[in-house]
Amino acid sequence: MFAGFATYDLTHMVTFEGNNLSVSINWLYYELTYHSKELTKIEISKISQPFATTHFTTESGKKFGFYFVVDADKIKAWIEQKQIPEM
């Protein structure tokens, strides 16, 4: 189980640049990019905590989540305001 978590942690990348959210898994050669306006719902498990689970819903109804997100409340605010968060 630890090997699986380490592989996920080291190869699963989520980046926020400009107005885009990109998700990639290097070892699967997988990458998907969403424009911030495509994200219709953003939920976080804990406000003002160092780490939180973040769930996104797209305008097409697709739902996905990320675990152990640092500064999740800032990311949510950035997406909602379409601005880069201050870090």
Secondary structure, DSSP 8 states (H G I E B T S, - for coil): -HHHHHHHHHHEEEEEETTEEEEEEGGGTEEEEEEGGGEEEEEESSTT-SEEEEEEEETT--EEEEEEEETHHHHHHHHHHTS----
